[in-house]
């Protein structure tokens, strides 16, 4: 694809329209760019290394306690791995509404674990923070009501995901030890084991991101 064609796609692309961003990303991949360069062209900033570590691991396959957004994750998946998807999933409407409300926010995912203090919060980067070399994560309520202020959640997405999974494990441990934990739907030791493995997986990803950023 020619530079002029890519330029036209860039001019047409809007974060409020996933399909237009996906078209731009695919064209950039076809021009020989890698995920870091593609996202830098799409957003105008260099994203933290943790985003690419998670994208390479395949966030949808990690079974983390968060529903991941379409952008920027799909845009970070090259065609060799069958990305970016042509159409967005069900979080697209939420992403559009956050973009319309505050374009500086880049939604990353919706926390779904009920034992986390961030449950039903959408975790986001801020472009101004990312541009300054910071991976600070902010959260806003998923209903985007007027009262939903944007709050600081942590220094990085992996830090917040670690906190969410530690909270999830503690919640399971409380339920497992409760006298009512019997019969159908009860918590088993295997559930605790799986929760601990997820924490270990997040810690592994943190080490990888730290090593690559060093």
C-alpha positions in Angstrom: 0.0 0.0 0.0 1.3 3.4 -0.9 2.2 6.2 1.5 -0.6 8.3 0.1 -3.1 5.5 0.7 -1.9 5.1 4.3 -2.2 8.9 4.7 -5.8 8.9 3.5 -6.6 6.0 5.9 -4.9 8.0 8.7 -6.9 11.0 8.0 -10.1 9.0 8.0 -9.3 7.0 11.1 -11.1 7.9 14.4 -10.9 6.1 17.7 -14.7 6.6 17.8 -14.9 4.2 14.8 -13.1 0.9 15.4 -13.4 -0.3 11.8 -11.5 2.8 10.6 -8.7 2.2 13.1 -8.5 -1.5 12.1 -8.2 -0.5 8.4 -5.3 1.9 9.2 -3.6 -0.7 11.4 -3.8 -3.4 8.7 -2.4 -1.0 6.1 0.5 -0.2 8.4 1.2 -3.9 9.0 1.2 -4.4 5.2 3.7 -1.6 4.9 6.1 -3.6 7.1 5.6 -2.0 10.5 5.5 -4.0 13.8 2.9 -3.6 16.6 4.9 -0.9 18.4 5.2 1.2 15.4 1.6 0.6 14.3 0.2 1.7 17.7 2.5 4.7 17.7 1.2 5.8 14.3 -2.4 5.2 15.4 -2.2 7.0 18.7 0.7 9.4 18.4 2.5 8.0 21.5 4.8 5.1 22.4 2.8 2.7 24.6 4.3 1.0 27.7 6.1 -2.3 27.2 3.5 -4.0 29.4 0.9 -3.6 26.7 2.9 -5.5 24.1 3.9 -8.2 26.7 0.1 -8.7 27.3 -0.8 -8.6 23.7 1.8 -11.2 22.8 0.6 -13.4 25.6 -2.9 -13.2 24.3 -5.0 -11.4 26.9 -8.2 -13.3 25.9 -6.4 -16.6 26.6 -5.1 -15.6 30.0 -8.5 -15.7 31.7 -7.7 -12.6 33.7 -10.4 -11.0 35.7 -11.0 -8.3 33.1 -12.8 -8.1 29.8 -10.3 -6.5 27.4 -11.3 -3.7 25.0 -11.1 -3.8 21.2 -8.7 -0.8 21.1 -5.8 -0.9 21.5 -5.5 -4.7 21.9 -6.8 -5.7 18.5 -4.7 -3.1 16.8 -1.6 -4.7 18.4 -2.2 -8.1 16.8 -0.5 -8.4 13.5 -2.1 -10.2 10.5 0.3 -13.1 11.0 -1.8 -13.8 14.2 -5.1 -13.1 12.4 -5.4 -9.5 13.6 -6.7 -6.9 13.8 -10.3 -8.1 13.8 -12.5 -6.5 11.1 -15.3 -5.9 13.5 -15.4 -5.0 17.3 -16.9 -7.0 20.1 -19.6 -5.9 22.6 -17.4 -3.4 24.5 -17.3 -1.2 21.4 -20.2 1.0 22.6 -18.5 1.6 26.0 -15.3 2.5 24.3 -17.1 4.9 22.0 -18.8 6.6 24.9 -15.5 7.0 26.9 -13.8 8.5 23.8 -16.7 10.9 23.3 -16.5 11.9 27.0 -12.7 12.2 27.4 -10.5 11.5 24.3 -7.4 11.5 26.4 -8.5 8.2 28.0 -7.6 4.9 26.2 -9.8 2.2 27.7 -8.0 -1.1 28.3 -10.6 -3.3 29.9 -13.5 -3.7 32.3 -12.8 -5.3 35.7 -15.3 -8.1 36.2 -14.2 -9.8 39.5 -16.7 -9.0 42.2 -14.1 -9.2 45.0 -12.0 -6.3 43.6 -12.5 -2.7 44.6 -12.3 -1.9 40.9 -15.2 -4.1 39.9 -17.2 -2.5 37.0 -14.5 0.0 36.5 -13.0 0.5 33.1 -9.2 0.7 33.4 -7.5 3.2 31.1 -4.3 4.8 30.1 -4.2 8.6 29.6 -2.4 9.7 26.4 -0.8 12.7 28.2 0.7 10.3 30.8 1.8 7.8 28.1 3.4 10.6 26.1 5.4 11.5 29.2 6.7 7.9 29.6 4.3 6.9 32.4 2.1 3.8 32.4 -0.3 5.1 35.1 -3.7 3.5 35.0 -7.0 5.3 35.7 -10.5 4.0 36.2 -14.0 5.2 35.5 -17.3 3.6 36.3 -18.7 1.5 33.5 -22.1 3.3 33.5 -20.3 6.7 32.9 -22.8 8.5 35.1 -22.0 12.1 35.9 -20.8 11.1 39.4 -18.2 8.7 37.8 -15.0 10.6 38.4 -11.8 9.3 36.8 -9.6 7.9 39.6 -6.0 6.8 39.7 -5.8 3.1 40.1 -2.1 2.3 40.0 1.3 2.8 38.3 0.7 0.3 35.6 -1.9 -2.1 34.2 -0.1 -5.2 35.4 0.2 -3.7 38.9 -3.6 -3.2 38.9 -4.3 -6.6 37.5 -2.1 -8.2 40.2 -4.1 -6.4 42.8 -7.4 -7.5 41.2 -6.2 -11.1 41.2 -4.9 -11.0 44.8 -8.4 -9.7 45.8 -10.0 -12.5 43.8 -8.0 -15.1 45.6 -8.8 -13.6 49.0 -12.5 -13.6 48.1 -12.3 -17.3 47.1 -10.5 -18.2 50.3 -13.2 -16.5 52.4 -15.9 -18.3 50.5 -14.1 -21.6 50.7 -13.7 -21.4 54.5 -17.4 -20.3 55.0 -19.7 -23.0 56.6 -22.2 -22.4 53.7 -19.7 -23.5 51.1 -21.3 -26.8 50.3 -23.1 -28.4 47.3 -23.6 -27.1 43.8 -21.5 -24.0 43.0 -19.3 -24.3 46.1 -15.6 -23.3 46.0 -13.1 -26.1 45.7 -9.4 -26.3 46.4 -8.9 -26.5 42.6 -10.4 -23.0 42.3 -7.9 -21.6 44.8 -5.1 -23.3 43.0 -6.2 -21.8 39.7 -6.4 -18.3 41.3 -2.9 -18.7 42.6 -1.6 -19.7 39.2 -3.2 -16.6 37.7 -1.3 -14.4 40.2 1.9 -16.2 39.3 1.2 -15.6 35.6 0.7 -11.9 36.2 3.9 -11.7 38.2 5.7 -13.5 35.3 4.3 -10.9 32.9 5.5 -8.1 35.2 9.0 -9.5 35.2 9.0 -9.8 31.4 7.8 -6.2 31.0 10.4 -5.0 33.5 13.3 -6.8 31.8 12.3 -5.5 28.4 12.0 -1.9 29.7 15.4 -2.0 31.5 
